[in-house]
Amino acid sequence: MKDLYFAACSEDGGIYHYKFENGRTEFIKKYDMDRPMYIAIEDDKMYVILRQVFDNESAVVTFDINEDGSLCNMTMPISARGVCACHLCVENGNVYTANYLSGTVSWLEHKLVAHTGAGPNKPRQDMPHCHYVNLTADKKYLLVCDLGNDTVYTYDKELREISRASVPAGEGCRHLVMSQKNNVVYCVNELSSTVSVFDINDGVLTLGETFSALPCDFEGVSTAAAIRLSEDEKYLYTSNRGDDSVCIFEISNNGRTLTQKAFVNVCGESPRDFDIIDDTMFVTNERTNNVTIFRKAGEAFEKAPEELAMPNPLCVVYR
């Protein structure tokens, strides 16, 4: 049995807790809070970004997670020292946040680093916009995506810069997933709905090919959001907001080549996040206030009849 948690980012939102077992999803409890943006779990603690707590600044609160998955002992909020923190990671209790509107990355209560520069895709790239922070696969470094200046930064754990690499200009790097089998990092680029493949060697990224995540006949505006890697690393998945789909890539050439295999209509609007748990995909559709559920069917997924209702779902995590 798994515990699922969804961040519903509205003033009357909160954390929605469900149980998931044998393909069945059961609602357990809603924990009321104002505009949670993102969730991370380490051991028996949950870390939650709240969008706006101290004037314009975001903050992080933590909960203890009981054996039954319930949350308790919420802490007082700690400032992320930035505006609209949208992503975080945790290692051994050290919390790092990516602060989108202020273009900074924070090592909570210890250090703040401000990026500089802009990109050609205005107005989205008018200034730095940090969107992601996480550890490398070997746990030695932190990688930070800055959508505003098309740069992926490598830092040590004290936020000292090690190196930086760029995606194609104007594409807007958003989130990463990292291979455990190959020295490869996959970067989903929001503004172009593409995926850039990087080689990584001791924290240094080298750009390889970039692949479209949209159908070849798509017309209109679409922006990419989440990216996931299958456990066996045979498939890569990205979500498209506008096309409102999940693109399924097959991976080859030691992780360095992506081939589109299928698209899943998410049956909602603006799929901000998704994850695949025991061959079941949960998709958080921000604009239609629903989480849609899909079962694995060959290389693709089929829609399940049930849906979960909540306001502005942004994030799904499980344990």
C-alpha positions in Angstrom: 0.0 0.0 0.0 1.2 3.5 -0.9 0.4 6.9 0.5 -0.3 9.5 -2.1 -0.1 13.2 -1.4 -1.3 16.0 -3.7 -0.6 19.8 -3.3 -3.7 21.8 -4.2 -2.6 25.4 -4.6 -5.5 27.6 -3.7 -6.4 29.6 -0.6 -8.8 26.9 0.4 -6.5 24.2 -0.8 -4.0 22.0 1.1 -2.5 18.6 1.1 -4.8 15.8 0.0 -3.9 12.3 1.3 -5.0 9.1 -0.4 -4.2 5.4 0.0 -3.4 3.4 -3.2 -3.3 -0.4 -3.4 -4.1 -2.9 -6.1 -5.3 -0.2 -8.5 -7.7 1.3 -6.0 -7.5 4.9 -4.6 -9.1 5.8 -1.3 -9.4 9.4 0.1 -8.1 9.7 3.7 -7.9 13.3 4.7 -7.3 16.9 3.5 -4.8 19.0 5.5 -5.9 22.6 5.1 -3.2 25.2 4.2 -2.8 28.2 2.0 -1.4 27.6 -1.5 1.0 24.7 -1.2 3.3 24.7 -4.3 5.4 21.6 -4.0 6.2 18.6 -1.7 9.3 16.6 -0.9 9.6 13.6 1.4 12.7 12.4 3.2 12.4 9.5 5.6 9.4 10.2 7.8 9.2 14.0 7.2 7.3 16.0 4.6 8.5 19.3 3.4 6.0 21.7 1.8 6.5 25.0 0.0 3.8 27.6 0.8 3.6 30.2 -1.9 3.2 33.4 0.1 3.7 33.6 3.8 6.0 36.6 4.7 4.7 39.5 2.7 5.8 38.3 -0.8 8.2 35.6 0.3 7.5 31.9 0.1 8.1 29.6 3.1 8.7 25.9 3.9 6.9 24.0 6.6 7.5 20.4 7.7 5.3 17.6 9.0 6.1 14.3 10.7 4.6 11.4 8.8 3.1 8.7 11.0 3.3 5.0 10.2 -0.2 5.1 8.8 0.7 8.0 6.5 -1.1 10.7 8.5 0.7 14.1 9.0 1.3 15.7 12.4 3.5 18.2 14.2 3.5 21.0 11.5 6.4 23.4 12.2 6.4 27.1 12.0 7.2 28.4 8.5 10.8 29.2 7.5 11.3 31.8 4.8 12.7 30.6 1.4 14.0 34.2 1.1 12.5 34.5 -2.4 9.2 35.1 -4.3 7.2 32.2 -5.6 9.3 29.3 -4.6 8.2 26.4 -6.8 10.5 23.5 -6.2 12.6 22.0 -3.4 14.8 19.1 -2.5 16.0 17.8 0.8 19.1 15.9 1.9 19.8 15.0 5.5 17.4 17.7 6.6 19.1 20.4 4.4 16.5 22.1 2.4 17.1 23.8 -1.0 14.4 25.9 -2.8 14.2 27.3 -6.3 12.5 30.7 -6.1 10.9 31.4 -9.5 10.0 35.1 -9.5 13.1 36.3 -7.7 15.5 34.1 -9.7 17.3 32.8 -6.7 18.2 29.4 -5.1 18.2 29.1 -1.4 19.9 26.8 1.1 17.3 27.3 3.8 18.6 29.4 6.7 22.1 29.3 5.4 22.7 30.9 2.0 21.0 32.6 -1.0 22.4 32.7 -4.5 21.0 35.1 -7.1 21.2 34.4 -10.8 21.7 37.0 -13.5 20.9 37.3 -17.2 17.8 36.8 -19.4 16.8 35.0 -22.6 15.4 35.9 -26.0 11.8 34.5 -25.4 10.1 37.6 -23.9 8.3 38.2 -21.6 8.9 34.8 -20.0 12.7 35.3 -20.1 12.8 38.9 -18.9 15.0 37.9 -16.0 16.3 34.8 -14.2 13.6 32.4 -13.1 14.8 29.4 -11.1 12.4 26.5 -11.5 14.1 23.3 -10.2 16.7 22.2 -7.7 17.8 18.6 -7.0 20.7 16.3 -6.3 22.6 14.6 -9.0 22.3 10.8 -9.3 25.5 10.3 -7.5 24.4 12.7 -4.7 27.6 14.8 -5.0 26.1 18.0 -6.5 23.0 20.1 -6.9 21.5 20.9 -10.3 19.4 24.0 -10.7 17.3 24.9 -13.8 16.9 28.6 -14.6 14.1 29.0 -17.2 14.8 32.7 -17.6 18.3 32.4 -18.9 18.3 28.9 -20.4 21.0 27.6 -18.0 21.4 24.5 -15.9 23.8 25.3 -13.0 25.8 22.8 -11.0 26.5 23.7 -7.4 28.1 21.9 -4.5 26.0 21.4 -1.4 27.1 24.8 0.0 25.8 26.5 -3.2 29.3 27.2 -4.6 29.1 27.1 -8.4 30.9 24.2 -10.1 29.8 24.7 -13.7 27.0 25.7 -16.0 25.5 24.5 -19.3 22.8 25.9 -21.6 19.8 24.5 -23.5 19.1 26.0 -26.9 18.4 29.7 -26.6 14.8 30.6 -25.8 13.6 27.1 -24.9 13.5 27.6 -21.1 14.9 24.7 -19.1 12.3 23.7 -16.4 12.8 20.3 -14.8 15.3 17.4 -14.9 15.4 13.7 -14.4 18.6 11.8 -14.1 19.6 8.3 -15.3 20.8 5.8 -12.7 22.3 3.6 -15.4 24.0 6.0 -17.8 25.7 9.3 -17.3 22.7 11.2 -18.7 20.5 14.0 -17.6 17.2 14.7 -19.4 16.0 18.4 -19.3 12.4 19.3 -20.3 12.3 22.8 -21.8 9.0 24.5 -21.0 8.8 27.2 -23.6 9.5 24.9 -26.6 8.1 21.6 -25.3 11.3 19.8 -26.0 13.7 17.6 -24.1 17.5 18.2 -24.1 19.8 15.3 -23.4 23.0 16.1 -21.5 26.0 13.9 -20.7 27.2 14.5 -17.1 30.7 13.8 -15.8 31.6 14.8 -12.2 28.9 17.5 -12.2 29.8 19.0 -15.7 27.0 18.8 -18.2 27.6 18.6 -22.0 24.6 19.2 -24.3 23.7 16.5 -26.8 20.5 16.4 -28.9 17.2 18.1 -28.3 13.9 16.3 -29.1 10.4 17.6 -29.6 7.7 16.4 -27.1 4.8 17.6 -29.2 2.9 15.8 -32.0 4.3 16.6 -35.4 0.9 18.0 -36.5 0.3 20.1 -33.4 -0.7 23.7 -34.0 -1.2 26.3 -31.3 0.6 27.2 -28.0 1.8 24.5 -25.6 4.3 24.5 -22.8 6.0 21.5 -21.2 5.8 20.9 -17.5 6.8 17.6 -15.7 9.3 14.9 -16.8 9.6 11.3 -15.5 11.7 8.3 -16.2 10.5 4.8 -16.1 12.1 2.6 -13.5 13.7 0.4 -16.1 14.8 3.5 -18.0 13.3 2.3 -21.3 10.8 5.2 -21.4 10.8 8.9 -20.8 7.6 10.9 -20.2 6.8 14.6 -20.4 3.5 16.6 -19.9 2.3 19.2 -22.4 0.0 22.1 -21.3 -1.9 23.2 -24.4 -1.8 19.9 -26.2 -2.8 18.6 -22.8 -1.0 15.3 -23.2 1.8 13.1 -21.9 4.4 12.3 -24.5 5.9 8.9 -24.2 9.5 8.5 -25.6 11.4 5.3 -26.1 15.0 5.5 -25.0 17.9 4.1 -27.0 21.6 4.6 -27.8 22.7 4.3 -24.1 20.1 6.8 -23.1 21.0 9.5 -25.6 18.3 9.1 -28.2 14.6 9.7 -27.7 11.9 8.4 -30.1 8.2 9.4 -29.8 6.1 6.3 -29.3 2.7 7.6 -28.1 0.7 10.5 -26.7 -1.8 10.2 -23.8 -4.7 12.6 -23.7 -4.8 13.6 -20.1 -8.6 14.4 -20.1 -8.0 17.7 -18.3 -6.3 21.0 -18.9 -2.8 22.1 -18.0 -1.1 18.9 -16.7 1.4 20.5 -14.3 2.6 17.3 -12.7 2.2 13.5 -13.0 3.8 10.3 -11.7 3.6 6.6 -12.5 3.0 4.3 -9.5 2.6 0.6 -9.9 1.7 1.0 -13.6 -0.9 3.6 -12.8 -0.4 7.2 -13.9 -1.8 10.1 -11.8 -2.0 13.5 -13.7 -2.6 16.8 -11.9 -4.6 19.1 -14.2 -4.2 22.5 -12.8 -6.9 24.4 -14.8 -9.7 21.8 -14.5 -9.3 21.1 -10.8 -8.9 17.3 -11.3 -6.5 14.5 -11.1 -7.0 12.0 -13.8 -5.9 8.3 -13.6 -4.6 6.0 -16.2 -3.6 2.3 -16.3 -0.7 1.0 -18.2 -1.7 -0.7 -21.5 1.3 -1.8 -23.5 3.5 1.2 -24.3 0.7 3.6 -23.5 -2.0 4.2 -20.9 -5.8 3.9 -20.9 -8.1 6.2 -18.9 -9.5 4.8 -15.7 -13.1 5.8 -14.9 -12.3 7.4 -11.5 -11.0 11.0 -11.1 -10.0 12.9 -8.0 -11.4 16.5 -7.5 -9.3 19.2 -5.8 -8.6 22.9 -6.5 -5.5 23.7 -8.6 -3.6 20.5 -8.2 0.1 21.2 -8.8 2.1 18.3 -7.4 1.9 14.6 -6.6 4.3 12.6 -4.4 4.1 9.2 -2.8 5.8 6.9 -0.3 
